[in-house]
Amino acid sequence: MLNTNYAKLAGGYPEYLRLPVELESPLIINGVTHPTGAHLSTNDDAAIKELGYKPVTRSPMPSKEGFYYTEIWEDSGEAIVQSWTEHEAQATTQDYIDALAELGVNVNDAQ
């Protein structure tokens, strides 16, 4: 099962918690010791954080005409945080055709 609420940052992108997790060292949850090599499925926040996973904080992608956005993931120390970088969109052939049409130029007549 993939838990997209927790992740580690790997190569600039979230590596989500995949359950069950095979323990690389003993882990104590609520007084119960789970040995190395055990397969663990848990929703215990403290245990998940002890495994090195952090909560994922997402933000909505902005929207602005003439621009597009790429996501950036950062480790804030407390969480894996999503943010966005704004890029100016490049004009397409259709954009030029539309601009000419607004000026009254029929592209088919220009050939």
DSSP file (Angstrom, degrees, kcal/mol; ACC not computed):
  #  RESIDUE AA STRUCTURE BP1 BP2  ACC     N-H-->O    O-->H-N    N-H-->O    O-->H-N    TCO  KAPPA ALPHA  PHI   PSI    X-CA   Y-CA   Z-CA
    1    1 A M              0   0    0      0, 0.0    18,-3.4     0, 0.0     2,-0.5   0.000 360.0 360.0 360.0 135.7    0.0    0.0    0.0
    2    2 A L  E     -A   18   0A   0     16,-0.2     2,-0.7     2,-0.0    16,-0.2  -0.843 360.0-161.7 -98.3 124.6    1.3    3.4   -0.9
    3    3 A N  E >   -A   17   0A   0     14,-3.5    14,-1.1    -2,-0.5     3,-1.1  -0.894   7.2-176.4-107.2 102.9    0.9    6.2    1.7
    4    4 A T  E 3  S+     0   0A   0     -2,-0.7    -1,-0.1     1,-0.2     3,-0.1   0.350  72.8  77.2 -83.9   7.3    1.2    9.5   -0.1
    5    5 A N  E 3  S+     0   0A   0     12,-0.1    51,-2.2     1,-0.1     2,-0.3   0.593  98.9  43.6 -87.5 -12.2    0.9   11.5    3.2
    6    6 A Y  E <   + B   0  55A   0     -3,-1.1    11,-2.1    49,-0.3     2,-0.3  -0.982  69.4 153.5-134.2 145.1    4.5   10.6    4.1
    7    7 A A  E     -AB  16  54A   0     47,-2.4    47,-2.7    -2,-0.3     2,-0.3  -0.980  35.3-130.4-158.3 166.8    7.7   10.6    2.1
    8    8 A K  E     -A   15   0A   0      7,-1.8     7,-3.4    -2,-0.3     2,-0.6  -0.908  37.8-113.0-114.7 151.6   11.5   11.0    2.0
    9    9 A L  E     +A   14   0A   0     -2,-0.3     2,-0.4     5,-0.2    66,-0.0  -0.779  41.2 172.1 -88.4 124.1   13.1   13.3   -0.6
   10   10 A A  E >   -A   13   0A   0      3,-2.9     3,-1.4    -2,-0.6    -2,-0.0  -0.964  68.4 -15.4-135.9 116.1   15.0   11.4   -3.2
   11   11 A G  T 3  S-     0   0    0     -2,-0.4    -1,-0.1     1,-0.3    -2,-0.0   0.794 127.2 -54.6  63.4  28.1   16.5   13.1   -6.3
   12   12 A G  T 3  S+     0   0    0      1,-0.2    61,-0.6    60,-0.0    -1,-0.3   0.472 122.9  89.3  86.3   1.9   14.4   16.1   -5.7
   13   13 A Y  E <  S-A   10   0A   0     -3,-1.4    -3,-2.9    59,-0.1    -1,-0.2  -0.937  84.0 -95.0-131.1 154.0   11.1   14.2   -5.7
   14   14 A P  E     -A    9   0A   0      0, 0.0     2,-0.7     0, 0.0    -5,-0.2  -0.440  23.2-156.0 -69.3 136.9    9.1   12.5   -2.9
   15   15 A E  E     -A    8   0A   0     -7,-3.4    -7,-1.8    -2,-0.2     3,-0.1  -0.927  28.0-140.4-109.0 101.6    9.6    8.8   -2.3
   16   16 A Y  E     -A    7   0A   0     -2,-0.7     2,-0.3    -9,-0.2    -9,-0.3  -0.193  20.7 -93.3 -70.5 154.5    6.3    7.9   -0.7
   17   17 A L  E     -A    3   0A   0    -11,-2.1   -14,-3.5   -14,-1.1     2,-0.6  -0.497  39.3-161.8 -66.7 123.0    6.0    5.5    2.2
   18   18 A R  E     -A    2   0A   0     -2,-0.3   -16,-0.2   -16,-0.2    -1,-0.0  -0.949  23.6-114.3-112.0 119.8    5.2    2.0    0.8
   19   19 A L  S    S+     0   0    0    -18,-3.4    22,-0.2    -2,-0.6     2,-0.1  -0.803  89.7  44.2-104.4 144.5    3.8   -0.4    3.4
   20   20 A P  S    S-     0   0    0      0, 0.0     2,-0.4     0, 0.0    21,-0.2   0.549  78.1-160.5 -76.7 157.5    4.7   -2.9    4.7
   21   21 A V  E     -C   40   0B   0     19,-2.8    19,-3.0    -2,-0.1     2,-0.7  -0.879  15.4-132.7-104.4 133.8    8.2   -1.7    5.4
   22   22 A E  E     -C   39   0B   0     -2,-0.4    17,-0.2    17,-0.2     2,-0.2  -0.794  31.3-124.8 -85.4 121.1   11.0   -4.2    6.1
   23   23 A L        -     0   0    0     15,-2.8    14,-2.9    -2,-0.7    15,-0.1  -0.442  21.0-166.9 -72.3 133.2   12.8   -2.9    9.2
   24   24 A E  S    S+     0   0    0     12,-0.2    -1,-0.1     1,-0.2    12,-0.1   0.572  80.2  13.7 -92.0 -13.3   16.5   -2.3    9.0
   25   25 A S  S    S-     0   0    0     10,-0.1    -1,-0.2     9,-0.1    12,-0.1  -0.967 101.7 -74.2-152.7 160.9   16.8   -2.0   12.8
   26   26 A P        -     0   0    0      0, 0.0     2,-0.4     0, 0.0    -2,-0.1  -0.255  46.2-161.1 -59.6 147.1   14.6   -2.8   15.7
   27   27 A L  E     -D   34   0C   0      7,-2.4     7,-3.2     2,-0.0     2,-0.6  -0.997   7.8-149.1-135.3 130.4   11.7   -0.4   16.2
   28   28 A I  E     +D   33   0C   0     -2,-0.4     2,-0.5     5,-0.2     5,-0.2  -0.879  16.9 178.1-102.8 123.1    9.7    0.1   19.4
   29   29 A I  E >  S-D   32   0C   0      3,-2.6     3,-2.1    -2,-0.6    -2,-0.0  -0.984  73.1 -20.4-125.7 119.9    6.0    1.1   19.0
   30   30 A N  T 3  S-     0   0    0     -2,-0.5    -1,-0.1     1,-0.3     3,-0.1   0.870 128.9 -49.9  51.2  42.2    3.9    1.6   22.1
   31   31 A G  T 3  S+     0   0    0      1,-0.2     2,-0.5     0, 0.0    -1,-0.3   0.407 114.3 116.9  82.3  -3.0    6.3   -0.6   24.2
   32   32 A V  E <   -D   29   0C   0     -3,-2.1    -3,-2.6     2,-0.0     2,-0.5  -0.880  57.9-142.3-102.5 125.1    6.3   -3.4   21.6
   33   33 A T  E     -D   28   0C   0     -2,-0.5    -5,-0.2    -5,-0.2    -3,-0.0  -0.755   8.8-160.4 -88.9 124.6    9.7   -4.2   20.0
   34   34 A H  E     -D   27   0C   0     -7,-3.2    -7,-2.4    -2,-0.5     3,-0.1  -0.926  24.0-129.6-102.2 121.8    9.6   -5.1   16.3
   35   35 A P    >   -     0   0    0      0, 0.0     3,-2.0     0, 0.0   -12,-0.3  -0.200  28.9 -81.9 -75.9 161.8   12.8   -6.9   15.3
   36   36 A T  T 3  S+     0   0    0      1,-0.2   -12,-0.2   -12,-0.1     3,-0.1  -0.328 118.4  26.9 -54.0 137.0   15.1   -6.2   12.4
   37   37 A G  T 3  S+     0   0    0    -14,-2.9    -1,-0.2     1,-0.3   -13,-0.1   0.252  89.2 132.8  89.9 -13.0   13.8   -7.8    9.2
   38   38 A A    <   -     0   0    0     -3,-2.0   -15,-2.8   -16,-0.1     2,-0.6  -0.393  58.7-125.3 -69.6 149.8   10.2   -7.7   10.4
   39   39 A H  E     -C   22   0B   0    -17,-0.2     2,-0.5    -3,-0.1   -17,-0.2  -0.880  32.7-165.5 -97.9 123.5    7.6   -6.4    7.9
   40   40 A L  E     -C   21   0B   0    -19,-3.0   -19,-2.8    -2,-0.6     2,-0.5  -0.927  20.7-176.9-120.8 130.1    5.7   -3.5    9.5
   41   41 A S        +     0   0    0     -2,-0.5     2,-0.3   -21,-0.2   -22,-0.0  -0.994  28.5 150.8-118.2 122.0    2.5   -1.8    8.5
   42   42 A T        -     0   0    0     -2,-0.5    -2,-0.0     1,-0.1   -21,-0.0  -0.992  45.0-161.6-149.6 153.9    1.6    1.1   10.7
   43   43 A N        +     0   0    0     -2,-0.3     2,-0.6     5,-0.0    -1,-0.1   0.135  54.4 129.3-116.1  15.2   -0.2    4.4   10.8
   44   44 A D     >  -     0   0    0      1,-0.2     4,-2.5     2,-0.0     5,-0.2  -0.617  51.9-150.5 -74.2 115.2    1.6    5.5   14.0
   45   45 A D  H  > S+     0   0    0     -2,-0.6     4,-2.4     1,-0.2     5,-0.2   0.891  94.1  50.6 -55.5 -44.9    3.0    9.0   13.2
   46   46 A A  H  > S+     0   0    0      1,-0.2     4,-2.0     2,-0.2    -1,-0.2   0.901 111.9  47.4 -63.3 -41.1    6.0    8.6   15.6
   47   47 A A  H  > S+     0   0    0      2,-0.2     4,-1.4     1,-0.2    -1,-0.2   0.908 111.3  50.8 -66.6 -41.8    6.9    5.2   14.1
   48   48 A I  H  <>S+     0   0    0     -4,-2.5     5,-1.8     1,-0.2     3,-0.2   0.907 111.8  47.6 -63.0 -42.0    6.7    6.5   10.6
   49   49 A K  H ><5S+     0   0    0     -4,-2.4     3,-1.7     1,-0.2    -1,-0.2   0.870 107.2  56.5 -67.4 -36.1    8.9    9.5   11.4
   50   50 A E  H 3<5S+     0   0    0     -4,-2.0    -1,-0.2     1,-0.3    -2,-0.2   0.797 100.1  59.5 -65.0 -27.6   11.4    7.2   13.1
   51   51 A L  T 3<5S-     0   0    0     -4,-1.4    -1,-0.3    -3,-0.2    -2,-0.2   0.484 127.5-102.1 -77.9  -2.4   11.6    5.3    9.8
   52   52 A G  T < 5S+     0   0    0     -3,-1.7     2,-0.3     1,-0.3    -3,-0.2   0.487  79.6 131.6  97.7   4.6   12.8    8.6    8.3
   53   53 A Y      < -     0   0    0     -5,-1.8    -1,-0.3   -45,-0.1   -45,-0.2  -0.648  37.3-160.6 -91.8 149.3    9.6    9.6    6.6
   54   54 A K  E     -B    7   0A   0    -47,-2.7   -47,-2.4    -2,-0.3    25,-0.2  -0.895  30.0 -90.4-125.3 154.7    8.1   13.1    6.9
   55   55 A P  E     -B    6   0A   0      0, 0.0    25,-2.7     0, 0.0     2,-0.5  -0.323  41.3-125.6 -61.3 147.1    4.6   14.5    6.3
   56   56 A V  E     -e   80   0D   0    -51,-2.2     2,-0.6    23,-0.2    25,-0.2  -0.849  19.4-162.9 -98.9 128.3    4.0   15.8    2.8
   57   57 A T  E     -e   81   0D   0     23,-3.1    25,-2.6    -2,-0.5     2,-0.3  -0.947  11.0-168.9-113.3 113.9    2.7   19.3    2.4
   58   58 A R        -     0   0    0     -2,-0.6    25,-0.0    23,-0.2    23,-0.0  -0.684   5.8-161.1-100.3 154.0    1.2   20.1   -1.0
   59   59 A S        -     0   0    0     -2,-0.3     2,-0.0    24,-0.1    24,-0.0  -0.983  29.6-101.9-131.3 146.9    0.2   23.4   -2.4
   60   60 A P        -     0   0    0      0, 0.0    24,-0.1     0, 0.0     0, 0.0  -0.368  41.1-106.8 -67.2 144.3   -2.2   24.1   -5.3
   61   61 A M        -     0   0    0      1,-0.1    10,-0.0    22,-0.0     8,-0.0  -0.544  36.9-122.5 -70.4 130.0   -0.6   25.0   -8.6
   62   62 A P        -     0   0    0      0, 0.0     2,-0.4     0, 0.0     7,-0.1  -0.219  20.4-147.3 -65.9 164.3   -0.9   28.7   -9.5
   63   63 A S        +     0   0    0      5,-0.1     2,-0.3     2,-0.0     5,-0.1  -0.980  26.7 156.4-138.7 124.1   -2.6   29.7  -12.6
   64   64 A K    >   -     0   0    0     -2,-0.4     3,-1.8     3,-0.4     0, 0.0  -0.960  45.4-107.5-150.1 127.5   -1.7   32.8  -14.6
   65   65 A E  T 3  S+     0   0    0     -2,-0.3     3,-0.1     1,-0.3    -2,-0.0  -0.288 104.6  21.0 -59.6 133.4   -2.3   33.4  -18.3
   66   66 A G  T 3  S+     0   0    0      1,-0.3    23,-2.8    22,-0.1     2,-0.3   0.503 111.9  87.0  88.0   5.7    0.9   33.2  -20.4
   67   67 A F  E <   -F   88   0D   0     -3,-1.8    -3,-0.4    21,-0.3     2,-0.3  -0.942  54.0-161.5-134.8 155.3    2.8   31.2  -17.8
   68   68 A Y  E     -F   87   0D   0     19,-2.6    19,-2.7    -2,-0.3     2,-0.4  -0.903  15.9-138.5-130.2 165.5    3.3   27.6  -16.9
   69   69 A Y  E     -F   86   0D   0     -2,-0.3     2,-0.4    17,-0.2    17,-0.2  -0.945   8.2-161.0-131.0 142.8    4.5   26.1  -13.6
   70   70 A T  E     -F   85   0D   0     15,-1.9    15,-2.7    -2,-0.4     2,-0.2  -0.947  27.8-117.8-119.1 145.1    6.9   23.3  -12.6
   71   71 A E  E     -F   84   0D   0     -2,-0.4     2,-0.4    13,-0.2    13,-0.2  -0.506  21.6-164.2 -84.5 150.5    6.9   21.8   -9.1
   72   72 A I  E     -F   83   0D   0     11,-2.9    11,-2.8    -2,-0.2     2,-0.5  -0.996   5.4-155.5-129.3 135.4    9.8   21.8   -6.7
   73   73 A W  E     +F   82   0D   0    -61,-0.6     2,-0.3    -2,-0.4     9,-0.2  -0.950  16.3 178.4-114.0 132.9   10.0   19.6   -3.6
   74   74 A E  E     -F   81   0D   0      7,-2.4     7,-3.3    -2,-0.5     2,-0.8  -0.956  30.6-127.2-133.5 151.0   12.1   20.6   -0.6
   75   75 A D  E     -F   80   0D   0     -2,-0.3     5,-0.2     5,-0.2    -2,-0.0  -0.878  20.5-174.7 -97.0 110.7   12.8   19.1    2.8
   76   76 A S        -     0   0    0      3,-2.6    -1,-0.1    -2,-0.8     4,-0.1   0.509  50.3-107.1 -82.4  -4.3   12.0   21.8    5.4
   77   77 A G  S    S+     0   0    0      2,-0.5     3,-0.1    -3,-0.0    -1,-0.1  -0.149 116.8  46.8 101.5 -37.2   13.3   19.6    8.2
   78   78 A E  S    S+     0   0    0      1,-0.3     2,-0.3   -24,-0.1    -3,-0.0   0.657 122.7   5.3-105.4 -24.9    9.8   19.0    9.4
   79   79 A A  S    S-     0   0    0    -25,-0.2    -3,-2.6   -73,-0.0     2,-0.7  -0.961  70.3-105.0-153.7 164.6    8.1   18.1    6.2
   80   80 A I  E     -eF  56  75D   0    -25,-2.7   -23,-3.1    -2,-0.3     2,-0.4  -0.913  48.6-160.5 -95.2 115.9    8.5   17.5    2.5
   81   81 A V  E     -eF  57  74D   0     -7,-3.3    -7,-2.4    -2,-0.7     2,-0.4  -0.855  12.1-146.9-114.2 132.3    7.1   20.7    1.0
   82   82 A Q  E     + F   0  73D   0    -25,-2.6     2,-0.3    -2,-0.4    -9,-0.2  -0.783  25.3 164.0 -93.4 134.3    5.8   21.3   -2.6
   83   83 A S  E     - F   0  72D   0    -11,-2.8   -11,-2.9    -2,-0.4     2,-0.4  -0.863  26.7-121.9-138.7 177.6    6.3   24.7   -4.2
   84   84 A W  E     - F   0  71D   0     -2,-0.3     2,-0.5   -13,-0.2   -13,-0.2  -0.944   5.1-149.2-130.4 143.4    6.1   26.0   -7.8
   85   85 A T  E     - F   0  70D   0    -15,-2.7   -15,-1.9    -2,-0.4     2,-0.3  -0.945  22.4-135.2-110.2 131.7    8.4   27.8  -10.2
   86   86 A E  E     - F   0  69D   0     -2,-0.5     2,-0.4   -17,-0.2   -17,-0.2  -0.682  22.6-176.8 -89.4 136.2    6.8   30.2  -12.7
   87   87 A H  E     - F   0  68D   0    -19,-2.7   -19,-2.6    -2,-0.3     2,-0.4  -0.988  29.3-116.7-130.2 140.9    7.9   30.1  -16.4
   88   88 A E  E     - F   0  67D   0     -2,-0.4   -21,-0.3   -21,-0.2     2,-0.2  -0.629  34.8-122.3 -76.7 131.1    6.8   32.3  -19.2
   89   89 A A        -     0   0    0    -23,-2.8     2,-0.3    -2,-0.4    -1,-0.1  -0.490  21.9-126.3 -74.2 140.8    5.0   30.3  -21.9
   90   90 A Q        -     0   0    0     -2,-0.2     2,-0.1     1,-0.1    -1,-0.1  -0.635  30.2-102.0 -86.1 145.8    6.5   30.5  -25.4
   91   91 A A        -     0   0    0     -2,-0.3     2,-0.2     1,-0.1    -1,-0.1  -0.401  36.3-146.1 -67.2 141.1    4.2   31.5  -28.3
   92   92 A T     >  -     0   0    0     -2,-0.1     4,-1.7     1,-0.1     3,-0.2  -0.574  28.6-103.1-101.1 168.5    3.1   28.6  -30.5
   93   93 A T  H  > S+     0   0    0      1,-0.2     4,-2.3     2,-0.2     5,-0.2   0.891 124.5  55.1 -56.3 -40.8    2.4   28.6  -34.2
   94   94 A Q  H  > S+     0   0    0      1,-0.2     4,-2.7     2,-0.2    -1,-0.2   0.863 102.4  56.5 -63.7 -34.8   -1.3   28.8  -33.4
   95   95 A D  H  > S+     0   0    0     -3,-0.2     4,-2.1     2,-0.2    -1,-0.2   0.915 109.0  46.4 -60.7 -42.7   -0.7   31.9  -31.3
   96   96 A Y  H  X S+     0   0    0     -4,-1.7     4,-2.4     2,-0.2    -2,-0.2   0.905 111.9  50.3 -67.1 -41.5    0.8   33.6  -34.3
   97   97 A I  H  X S+     0   0    0     -4,-2.3     4,-2.3     1,-0.2    -2,-0.2   0.917 111.3  49.2 -61.6 -43.5   -2.0   32.5  -36.6
   98   98 A D  H  X S+     0   0    0     -4,-2.7     4,-1.9     2,-0.2    -2,-0.2   0.893 110.1  50.9 -63.4 -39.9   -4.6   33.8  -34.1
   99   99 A A  H  X S+     0   0    0     -4,-2.1     4,-1.1     2,-0.2    -2,-0.2   0.908 111.0  48.1 -65.0 -41.7   -2.8   37.1  -33.8
  100  100 A L  H  <>S+     0   0    0     -4,-2.4     5,-2.7     1,-0.2     3,-0.4   0.897 109.0  54.0 -64.4 -39.6   -2.7   37.5  -37.6
  101  101 A A  H ><5S+     0   0    0     -4,-2.3     3,-1.3     1,-0.2    -1,-0.2   0.874 104.4  54.9 -62.6 -37.2   -6.4   36.6  -37.8
  102  102 A E  H 3<5S+     0   0    0     -4,-1.9    -1,-0.2     1,-0.3    -2,-0.2   0.801 106.2  52.5 -65.1 -27.9   -7.1   39.4  -35.2
  103  103 A L  T 3<5S-     0   0    0     -4,-1.1    -1,-0.3    -3,-0.4    -2,-0.2   0.452 125.1-105.6 -85.9  -0.5   -5.4   41.8  -37.6
  104  104 A G  T < 5S+     0   0    0     -3,-1.3     2,-0.5     1,-0.3    -3,-0.2   0.579  75.3 138.2  89.9  10.1   -7.6   40.6  -40.5
  105  105 A V      < -     0   0    0     -5,-2.7     2,-0.7    -6,-0.1    -1,-0.3  -0.799  44.2-149.4 -93.2 124.9   -5.0   38.5  -42.2
  106  106 A N    >>  -     0   0    0     -2,-0.5     4,-1.1     1,-0.2     3,-1.0  -0.847   4.7-153.4 -91.0 114.6   -6.2   35.2  -43.5
  107  107 A V  T 34 S+     0   0    0     -2,-0.7     3,-0.3     1,-0.3     4,-0.3   0.834  93.4  58.0 -59.9 -34.5   -3.2   32.8  -43.3
  108  108 A N  T >4 S+     0   0    0      1,-0.2     3,-0.6     2,-0.2    -1,-0.3   0.817 104.9  50.9 -67.3 -29.6   -4.6   30.7  -46.2
  109  109 A D  T <4 S+     0   0    0     -3,-1.0    -1,-0.2     1,-0.2    -2,-0.2   0.735  99.5  66.1 -77.3 -22.5   -4.7   33.7  -48.5
  110  110 A A  T 3<        0   0    0     -4,-1.1    -1,-0.2    -3,-0.3    -2,-0.2   0.558 360.0 360.0 -77.5  -7.6   -1.1   34.6  -47.7
  111  111 A Q    <         0   0    0     -3,-0.6    -1,-0.2    -4,-0.3    -2,-0.1   0.468 360.0 360.0 -88.3 360.0    0.2   31.4  -49.4
